[in-house]
Amino acid sequence: MTKNILDETTTLNNGVQMPYFGLGVWQTDNHTAQNSVTEAIKNGYHLIDTAKQYGNQAGVAKGIREGLRQTGGNRKNLFITTKLFDGDAGYDSTLHAFYDTLHELQLTYIDLYLIHWPVNERYIDTWHALEKLYKDGLIRAIGVSNFDNERLQNLLDHATVTPAVNQMEYNPLNQEKEIHEMAKMTGIQLEAWSPLGGGEALSDPTINQLAEKYNKTAAQVILRWNYQQDVVTIPKSTHQQRIIENTKITDFELSNEDVQKIQKMDKQKRTLWYDDFYWHNPSDPNNHPESIEVWDDTEEYKN
């Protein structure tokens, strides 16, 4: 019997079981996020990934409630990830922001809470706040996102709890091999955002040749490659067909030769990195926090 990728888990460094595959909701408004999350839960997804910066946590909350209502499911069977907004970096501000997020998501605990980006001069204090929340039992696992090896090592030097996850942009065109290697060495699970690499990766000739060979879609080939790299993956989709289609990756396996073909596609092509953000140097008087992505439908989701 073929395994279901939605039932596959990885054991984090604190013993928590995290699904290998889930749904991301970046660049979706509240209404779309609600519908996507509901459809995902109805189709067996457990892992849902959002962030304050996406401006759609309220929609995700409604999607969770509706998905559980329609399936008769239990919150304990879901794995909800969200992330600290860059403008909330710092010890006290992190604590306040977490409780606000908990309220907005209408949850009593978060499964995985990440520092979204490492705000220079503040991410150590921010991490200590996450450690407190974790030790207080409000978060099952804590981690980071978009941490290069230098910042990750600095955090490890000051941490009492090792991050469970580092979520990075990871796809055939941006494989972050050094960061992946350090994650393995330190027992940190790598997780991929933008796992499909946008249109460029999906239309790449190598990927499409492999899709034809395995009688799969280009997306399924990439997601299977991610899985074979032991990377947790959260593809975004707003269409029910793709939400279902993306999970059909356990009935085939890429050969070592074909994995190597994809490895050779690496261009170290990041779409976002530190220099793209004002917070790169928070001591700069011209610095201001990155804005939360607010969508036209936000007002109706405040209640």
Secondary structure, 3 states (H helix, E strand, C coil): CCCCHHHCEEECCCCCEEECEEEECCCCCHHHHHHHHHHHHHCCCCEEECCHHHCCHHHHHHHHHHHHHHHCCCHHHCEEEEEECHHHCCHHHHHHHHHHHHHHHCCCCEEEEEECCCCCCCHHHHHHHHHHHHHCCCEEEEEEECCCHHHHHHHHHHCCCCCCEEEEECECCECCHHHHHHHHHHCCEEEEECCCCHHHHHCCHHHHHHHHHHCCCHHHHHHHHHHHCCCEECCECCCHHHHHHCCCCCCCCCCHHHHHHHHCCCCCCCCCCHHHCHHHCCCCCCCCCCCCCCCCCHHHHCC
